[in-house]
Amino acid sequence: MGDLPLTRRLDAIDWKILAELQADGRMTNVELANRVGISAPPCLRRVRALEVAGYIKGYRGLLDEKLLGFEVVVFAMVHLSSQAETDLVAFEKFVRAQPLVRECWMLSGEIDFILKCVAPDLKTFQAFVAELTSAPNVRNVKTSLTLRNSKDAAMVPLELKR
């Protein structure tokens, strides 16, 4: 089959492979092949091609943050004093170096960035907020402590493609 170029349209089997792997990235190739209705060798070729083409970015284990002692999940909304590209890039570089920041999204509108932060306790998060607030070009930071997670779905809503 060869490499799957990004411009190639995915067929029904490709979509099934992606959905199955997004639901359980640890299944064996044989199990995946059975689930999508093809034999193992072409299934493995398709998975490799999807990886090479960038459709599959990687694989991760999903850890339970609370069991591991990370009790606090907070969203921080950051407003910068400048939206010049160099200032945006500098802020993104700062954020990438912060271990408590697990996700960082640039937004349109009033808020420039929203950060998903995970910390072992409130004291640790508050120390981070003090550092964040004093970072270059940060005008203000608003935080919202999460109470519970009502939905934690995989990133891509593949059920819309069926």
Contact map, one row per residue, 1 for C-alpha under 8 A:
111100000000000000000000000000000000000000001100000000000000000000000000000000000000000000000000000000000000000000000000000000000000000000000000000000000000000000
111100000000000000000000000000000000000000001000100000000000000000000000000000000000000000000000000000000000000000000000000000000000000000000000000000000000000000
111110000000000000000000000000000000000000000000110110000000000000000000000000000000000000000000000000000000000000000000000000000000000000000000000000000000000000
111111010000000000000000000000000000000000000000110110000000000000000000000000000000000000000000000000000000000000000000000000000000000000000000000000000000000000
001111110000000000000000000000000000000000000000000010000000000000000000000000000000000000000000000000000000000000000000000000000000000000000000000000000000000000
000111111000000000000000000000000000000000000000000011100000000000000000000000000000000000000000000000000000000000000000000000000000000000000000000000000000000000
000011111000000000000000000000000000000000000000000000000000000000000000000000000000000000000000000000000000000000000000000000000000000000000000000000000000000000
000111111100000000000000000000000000000000000000000000000000000000000000000000000000000000000000000000000000000000000000000000000000000000000000000000000000000000
000001111110000000000000000000000000000000000000000000000000000000000000000000000000000000000000000000000000000000000000000000000000000000000000000000000000000000
000000011111111000000000000000000000000000000000000000000000000000000000000000000000000000000000000000000000000000000000000000000000000000000000000000000000000000
000000001111111000000000000000000000000000000000000000000000000000000000000000000000000000000000000000000000000000000000000000000000000000000000000000000000000000
000000000111111100000000000000000000000000000000000000000000000000000000000000000000000000000000000000000000000000000000000000000000000000000000000000000000000000
000000000111111110000000000000000001000000000000000000000000000000000000000000000000000000000000000000000000000000000000000000000000000000000000000000000000000000
000000000111111111000000000000000000000000000100000000000000000000000000000000000000000000000000000000000000000000000000000000000000000000000000000000000000000000
000000000111111111100000000000000000000000000000000000000000000000000000000000000000000000000000000000000000000000000000000000000000000000000000000000000000010000
000000000001111111110000000000000001000000000000000000000000000000000000000000000000000000000000000000000000000000000000000000000000000000000000000000000000000000
000000000000111111111000000000010001000000000010000000000000000000000000000000000000000000000000000000000000000000000000000000000000000000000000000000000000000000
000000000000011111111100000000000000000000000000000000010000000000000000000000000000000000000000000000000000000000000000000000000000000000000000000000000000000000
000000000000001111111110000000000000000000000000000000000000000000000000000000000000000000000000000000000000000000000000000000000000000000000000000000000000010000
000000000000000111111111100000010010000000000000000000000000000000000000000000000000000000000000000000000000000000000000000000000000000000000000000000000000000000
000000000000000011111111111000010000000000000000000000000000000000000000000000000000000000000000000000000000000000000000000000000000000000000000000000000000000000
000000000000000001111111100000000000000000000000000000000000000000000000000000000000000000000000000000000000000000000000000000000000000000000000000000000100000000
000000000000000000111111100000000000000000000000000000000000000000000000000000000000000000000000000000000000000000000000000000000000000000000000000000000100000000
000000000000000000011111111000000000000000000000000000000000000000000000000000000000000000000000000000000000000000000000000000000000000000000000000000000000000000
000000000000000000011111111000000000000000000000000000000011000000000000000000000000000000000000000000000000000000000000000000000000000000000000000000000000000000
000000000000000000001001111100000000000000000000000000000000000000000000000000000000000000000000000000000000000000000000000000000000000000000000000000000000000000
000000000000000000001001111110110000000000000000000000000000000000000000000000000000000000000000000000000000000000000000000000000000000000000000000000000000000000
000000000000000000000000011111110000000000000000000000000000000000000000000000000000000000000000000000000000000000000000000000000000000000000000000000000000000000
000000000000000000000000001111111000000100110000000000000000000000000000000000000000000000000000000000000000000000000000000000000000000000000000000000000000000000
000000000000000000000000000111111100001100000000000000000000000000000000000000000000000000000000000000000000000000000000000000000000000000000000000000000000000000
000000000000000000000000001111111110000000000000000000000000000000000000000000000000000000000000000000000000000000000000000000000000000000000000000000000000000000
000000000000000010011000001111111111000100100000000000000000000000000000000000000000000000000000000000000000000000000000000000000000000000000000000000000000000000
000000000000000000000000000011111111111100100000000000000000000000000000000000000000000000000000000000000000000000000000000000000000000000000000000000000000000000
000000000000000000000000000001111111111100000000000000000000000000000000000000000000000000000000000000000000000000000000000000000000000000000000000000000000000000
000000000000000000010000000000111111100000000000000000000000000000000000000000000000000000000000000000000000000000000000000000000000000000000000000000000000000000
000000000000100110000000000000011111110000000000000000000000000000000000000000000000000000000000000000000000000000000000000000000000000000000000000000000000000000
000000000000000000000000000000001111111000000000000000000000000000000000000000000000000000000000000000000000000000000000000000000000000000000000000000000000000000
000000000000000000000000000000001101111101100000000000000000000000000000000000000000000000000000000000000000000000000000000000000000000000000000000000000000000000
000000000000000000000000000001001100111111100000000000000000000000000000000000000000000000000000000000000000000000000000000000000000000000000000000000000000000000
000000000000000000000000000011011100011111110000000000000000000000000000000000000000000000000000000000000000000000000000000000000000000000000000000000000000000000
000000000000000000000000000000000000001111111000000000000000000000000000000000000000000000000000000000000000000000000000000000000000000000000000000000000000000000
000000000000000000000000000000000000011111111100000000000000000000000000000000000000000000000000000000000000000000000000000000000000000000000000000000000000000000
000000000000000000000000000010011000011111111110000000000000000000000000000000000000000000000000000000000000000000000000000000000000000000000000000000000000000000
000000000000000000000000000010000000000111111111000000000000000000000000000000000000000000000000000000000000000000000000000000000000000000000000000000000000000000
110000000000000000000000000000000000000011111111100000000000000000000000000000000000000000000000000000000000000000000000000000000000000000000000000000000000000000
100000000000010000000000000000000000000001111111110000000000000000000000000000000000000000000000000000000000000000000000000000000000000000000000000000000000000000
000000000000000010000000000000000000000000111111111000000000000000000000000000000000000000000000000000000000000000000000000000000000000000000000000000000000000000
000000000000000000000000000000000000000000011111111100000000000000000000000000000000000000000000000000000000000000000000000000000000000000000000000000000000000000
011100000000000000000000000000000000000000001111111110000000000000000000000000000000000000000000000000000000000000000000000000000000000000000000000000000000000000
001100000000000000000000000000000000000000000111111111110000000000000000000000000000000000000000000000000000000000000000000000000000000000000000000000000000000000
000000000000000000000000000000000000000000000011111111111100000000000000000000000000000000000000000000000000000000000000000000000000000000000000000000000000000000
001100000000000000000000000000000000000000000001111111110000000000000000000000000000000000000000000000000000000000000000000000000000000000000000000000000000000000
001111000000000000000000000000000000000000000000111111110000000000000000000000000000000000000000000000000000000000000000000000000000000000000000000000000000000000
000001000000000000000000000000000000000000000000011111111000000000000000000000000000000000000000000000000000000000000000000000000000000000000000000000000000000000
000001000000000000000000000000000000000000000000011111111000000000000000000000000000000000000000000000000000000000000000000000000000000000000000000000000000000000
000000000000000001000000000000000000000000000000011111111100000000000000000000000000000000000000000000000000000000000000000000000000000000000000000000000000000000
000000000000000000000000000000000000000000000000001001111110000000000000000000000000000000000000000000000000000000000000000000000000000000000000000000000000000000
000000000000000000000000000000000000000000000000001000011111000000000000000000000000000000000000000000000000000000000000000000000000000000000000000000000000000000
000000000000000000000000100000000000000000000000000000001111100000000000000000000000000000000000000000000000000000000000000000000000000000000000000000000000000000
000000000000000000000000100000000000000000000000000000000111110000000000000000000000000000000000000000000000000000000000000000000000000000000000000000000000000000
000000000000000000000000000000000000000000000000000000000011111000000000000000000000000000000000000000000000000000000000000000000000000000000000000000000000000000
000000000000000000000000000000000000000000000000000000000001111100000000000000000000000000000000000000000000000000000000000000000000000000000000000000000000000000
000000000000000000000000000000000000000000000000000000000000111110000000000000000000000000000000000000000000000000000000000000000000000000000000000000000000000000
000000000000000000000000000000000000000000000000000000000000011111110000000000000000000000000000000000000000000000000000000000000000000000000000000000000000000000
000000000000000000000000000000000000000000000000000000000000001111111110000000000000000000000000000000000000000000000000000000000000000000000000000000000000000000
000000000000000000000000000000000000000000000000000000000000000111111110000000000000000000000000000000000000000000000000000000000000000000000000000000000000000000
000000000000000000000000000000000000000000000000000000000000000111111100000000000000000000000000000000000000000000000000000000000000000000000000000000000000000000
000000000000000000000000000000000000000000000000000000000000000111111100000000000000000000000000000000000000000000000000000000000000000000000000000000000000000000
000000000000000000000000000000000000000000000000000000000000000011111110000000000000000000000000000000000000000000000001000000000000000000000000000000000000000000
000000000000000000000000000000000000000000000000000000000000000011111111100000000000000000000000000000000000000000000111100000000000000000000000000000000000000000
000000000000000000000000000000000000000000000000000000000000000011001111100000000000000000000000000000000000000000000111100000000000000000000000000000000000000000
000000000000000000000000000000000000000000000000000000000000000000000111110000000000000000000000000000000000000000000111110010000000000000000000110000000000000000
000000000000000000000000000000000000000000000000000000000000000000000111111000000000000000000000000000000000000000011110000000000000000000000000110000000000000000
000000000000000000000000000000000000000000000000000000000000000000000001111100000000000000000000000000000000000000011100000000000000000000000011110000000000000000
000000000000000000000000000000000000000000000000000000000000000000000000111110000000000000000000000000000000000001111000000000000000000000000011110000000000000000
000000000000000000000000000000000000000000000000000000000000000000000000011111000000000000000000000000000000000001111000000000000000000000001111000000000000000000
000000000000000000000000000000000000000000000000000000000000000000000000001111100000000000000000000000000000001111100000000000000000000000001110000000000000000000
000000000000000000000000000000000000000000000000000000000000000000000000000111110000000000000000000000000000001111100000000000000000000001111100000000000000000000
000000000000000000000000000000000000000000000000000000000000000000000000000011111000000000000000000000000000011110000000000000000000000001111000000000000000000000
000000000000000000000000000000000000000000000000000000000000000000000000000001111110000000000000000000000000000100000000000000000000000011110000000000000000000000
000000000000000000000000000000000000000000000000000000000000000000000000000000111110000000000000000000000000000000000000000000000000000011100000000000000000000000
000000000000000000000000000000000000000000000000000000000000000000000000000000011111001100000000000000000000000000000000000000000000000010000000000000000000000000
000000000000000000000000000000000000000000000000000000000000000000000000000000011111101100000000000000000000000000000000000000000000000000000000000000000000000000
000000000000000000000000000000000000000000000000000000000000000000000000000000000111111100000000000000000000000000000000000000000000000000000000000000000000000000
000000000000000000000000000000000000000000000000000000000000000000000000000000000011111110000000000000000000000000000000000000000000000000000000000000000000000000
000000000000000000000000000000000000000000000000000000000000000000000000000000000001111111000000000000000000000000000000000000000000000000000000000000000000000000
000000000000000000000000000000000000000000000000000000000000000000000000000000000111111111100000000000000000000000000000000000000000000010000000000000000000000000
000000000000000000000000000000000000000000000000000000000000000000000000000000000111111111110000000000000000000000000000000000000000000000000000000000000000000000
000000000000000000000000000000000000000000000000000000000000000000000000000000000000111111111000000000000000000000000000000000000000000000000000000000000000000000
000000000000000000000000000000000000000000000000000000000000000000000000000000000000011111111100000000000000000000000000000000000000000000000000000000000000000000
000000000000000000000000000000000000000000000000000000000000000000000000000000000000001111111110000000000000000000000000000000000000000110000000000000000000000000
000000000000000000000000000000000000000000000000000000000000000000000000000000000000000111111111000000000000000000000000000000000000000000000000000000000000000000
000000000000000000000000000000000000000000000000000000000000000000000000000000000000000011111111100000000000000000000000000000000000000000000000000000000000000000
000000000000000000000000000000000000000000000000000000000000000000000000000000000000000001111111110000000000000000000000000000000000000000000000000000000000000000
000000000000000000000000000000000000000000000000000000000000000000000000000000000000000000111111110010010000000000000000000000000000000000000000000000000000000000
000000000000000000000000000000000000000000000000000000000000000000000000000000000000000000011111111010000000000000000000000000000000000000000000000000000000000000
000000000000000000000000000000000000000000000000000000000000000000000000000000000000000000001111111000000000000000000000000000000000000000000000000000000000000000
000000000000000000000000000000000000000000000000000000000000000000000000000000000000000000000111111110000000000000000000000000000000000000000000000000000000000000
000000000000000000000000000000000000000000000000000000000000000000000000000000000000000000000001111111000000000000000000000000000000000000000000000000000000000000
000000000000000000000000000000000000000000000000000000000000000000000000000000000000000000000000011111000000000000001110000010010000000000000000000000000000000000
000000000000000000000000000000000000000000000000000000000000000000000000000000000000000000000011011111110000000000111100000000000000000000000000000000000000000000
000000000000000000000000000000000000000000000000000000000000000000000000000000000000000000000000001111110000000000111100000000000000000000000000000000000000000000
000000000000000000000000000000000000000000000000000000000000000000000000000000000000000000000000000011111000000000111000000000000000000000000000000000000000000000
000000000000000000000000000000000000000000000000000000000000000000000000000000000000000000000010000011111100000011110000000000000000000000000000000000000000000000
000000000000000000000000000000000000000000000000000000000000000000000000000000000000000000000000000000111110000011100000000000000000000000000000000000000000000000
000000000000000000000000000000000000000000000000000000000000000000000000000000000000000000000000000000011111000111000000000000000000000000000000000000000000000000
000000000000000000000000000000000000000000000000000000000000000000000000000000000000000000000000000000001111101111000000000000000000000000000000000000000000000000
000000000000000000000000000000000000000000000000000000000000000000000000000000000000000000000000000000000111111100000000000000000000000000000000000000000000000000
000000000000000000000000000000000000000000000000000000000000000000000000000000000000000000000000000000000011111100000000000000000000000000000000000000000000000000
000000000000000000000000000000000000000000000000000000000000000000000000000000100000000000000000000000000001111100000000000000000000000000000000000000000000000000
000000000000000000000000000000000000000000000000000000000000000000000000000011100000000000000000000000000011111111000000000000000000000000000000000000000000000000
000000000000000000000000000000000000000000000000000000000000000000000000000011110000000000000000000000000111111111000000000000000000000000000000000000000000000000
000000000000000000000000000000000000000000000000000000000000000000000000000011100000000000000000000000011110001111100000000000000000000000000000000000000000000000
000000000000000000000000000000000000000000000000000000000000000000000000001111000000000000000000000000011110001111110000000000000000000000000000000000000000000000
000000000000000000000000000000000000000000000000000000000000000000000000001111000000000000000000000011111000000011111000000000000000000000000000000000000000000000
000000000000000000000000000000000000000000000000000000000000000000000000111100000000000000000000000011110000000001111100000000000000000000000000000000000000000000
000000000000000000000000000000000000000000000000000000000000000000000000111100000000000000000000000111100000000000111110000000000000000000000000000000000000000000
000000000000000000000000000000000000000000000000000000000000000000000111110000000000000000000000000111000000000000011111000010000000000000000000000000000000000000
000000000000000000000000000000000000000000000000000000000000000000000111100000000000000000000000000100000000000000001111110110000000000000000000000000000000000000
000000000000000000000000000000000000000000000000000000000000000000001111000000000000000000000000000000000000000000000111110110000000000000000000000000000000000000
000000000000000000000000000000000000000000000000000000000000000000000111000000000000000000000000000000000000000000000011111110000000000000000000000000000000000000
000000000000000000000000000000000000000000000000000000000000000000000001000000000000000000000000000000000000000000000011111111000000000000000000000000000000000000
000000000000000000000000000000000000000000000000000000000000000000000000000000000000000000000000000000000000000000000000111111100000000000000000000000000000000000
000000000000000000000000000000000000000000000000000000000000000000000000000000000000000000000000000000000000000000000011111111110000000000000000000000000000000000
000000000000000000000000000000000000000000000000000000000000000000000001000000000000000000000000000100000000000000000111111111111000000000000000000000000000000000
000000000000000000000000000000000000000000000000000000000000000000000000000000000000000000000000000000000000000000000000011111111100000000000000000000000000000000
000000000000000000000000000000000000000000000000000000000000000000000000000000000000000000000000000000000000000000000000001111111110000000000000000000000000000000
000000000000000000000000000000000000000000000000000000000000000000000000000000000000000000000000000100000000000000000000000111111111000000000000000000000000000000
000000000000000000000000000000000000000000000000000000000000000000000000000000000000000000000000000000000000000000000000000011111111100000001000000000000000000000
000000000000000000000000000000000000000000000000000000000000000000000000000000000000000000000000000000000000000000000000000001111111110000000000000000000000000000
000000000000000000000000000000000000000000000000000000000000000000000000000000000000000000000000000000000000000000000000000000111111111000000000000000000000000000
000000000000000000000000000000000000000000000000000000000000000000000000000000000000000000000000000000000000000000000000000000011111111001001000000000000000000000
000000000000000000000000000000000000000000000000000000000000000000000000000000000000000000000000000000000000000000000000000000001111111001111000000000000000000000
000000000000000000000000000000000000000000000000000000000000000000000000000000000000000000000000000000000000000000000000000000000111111101000000000000000000000000
000000000000000000000000000000000000000000000000000000000000000000000000000000000000000000000000000000000000000000000000000000000011111111000000000000000000000000
000000000000000000000000000000000000000000000000000000000000000000000000000000000000000000100000000000000000000000000000000000000000011111000000000000000000000000
000000000000000000000000000000000000000000000000000000000000000000000000000000011100001000100000000000000000000000000000000000000000001111100000000000000000000000
000000000000000000000000000000000000000000000000000000000000000000000000000001111000000000000000000000000000000000000000000000000001111111111000000000000000000000
000000000000000000000000000000000000000000000000000000000000000000000000000001111000000000000000000000000000000000000000000000000000100011111000000000000000000000
000000000000000000000000000000000000000000000000000000000000000000000000000001110000000000000000000000000000000000000000000000000000100001111100000000000000000000
000000000000000000000000000000000000000000000000000000000000000000000000000111100000000000000000000000000000000000000000000000001001100001111110000000000000000000
000000000000000000000000000000000000000000000000000000000000000000000000000111000000000000000000000000000000000000000000000000000000000000011111000000000000000000
000000000000000000000000000000000000000000000000000000000000000000000000011110000000000000000000000000000000000000000000000000000000000000001111100000000000000000
000000000000000000000000000000000000000000000000000000000000000000000000011100000000000000000000000000000000000000000000000000000000000000000111110000000000000000
000000000000000000000000000000000000000000000000000000000000000000000001111000000000000000000000000000000000000000000000000000000000000000000011111000000000000000
000000000000000000000000000000000000000000000000000000000000000000000001111000000000000000000000000000000000000000000000000000000000000000000001111110000000000000
000000000000000000000000000000000000000000000000000000000000000000000000000000000000000000000000000000000000000000000000000000000000000000000000111110000000000000
000000000000000000000000000000000000000000000000000000000000000000000000000000000000000000000000000000000000000000000000000000000000000000000000011111000000000000
000000000000000000000000000000000000000000000000000000000000000000000000000000000000000000000000000000000000000000000000000000000000000000000000011111110000000000
000000000000000000000000000000000000000000000000000000000000000000000000000000000000000000000000000000000000000000000000000000000000000000000000000111110000000000
000000000000000000000000000000000000000000000000000000000000000000000000000000000000000000000000000000000000000000000000000000000000000000000000000011111000000000
000000000000000000000000000000000000000000000000000000000000000000000000000000000000000000000000000000000000000000000000000000000000000000000000000011111100000000
000000000000000000000000000000000000000000000000000000000000000000000000000000000000000000000000000000000000000000000000000000000000000000000000000000111110000000
000000000000000000000110000000000000000000000000000000000000000000000000000000000000000000000000000000000000000000000000000000000000000000000000000000011111100000
000000000000000000000000000000000000000000000000000000000000000000000000000000000000000000000000000000000000000000000000000000000000000000000000000000001111100000
000000000000000000000000000000000000000000000000000000000000000000000000000000000000000000000000000000000000000000000000000000000000000000000000000000000111110000
000000000000000000000000000000000000000000000000000000000000000000000000000000000000000000000000000000000000000000000000000000000000000000000000000000000111111110
000000000000001000100000000000000000000000000000000000000000000000000000000000000000000000000000000000000000000000000000000000000000000000000000000000000001111111
000000000000000000000000000000000000000000000000000000000000000000000000000000000000000000000000000000000000000000000000000000000000000000000000000000000000111111
000000000000000000000000000000000000000000000000000000000000000000000000000000000000000000000000000000000000000000000000000000000000000000000000000000000000111111
000000000000000000000000000000000000000000000000000000000000000000000000000000000000000000000000000000000000000000000000000000000000000000000000000000000000111111
000000000000000000000000000000000000000000000000000000000000000000000000000000000000000000000000000000000000000000000000000000000000000000000000000000000000011111
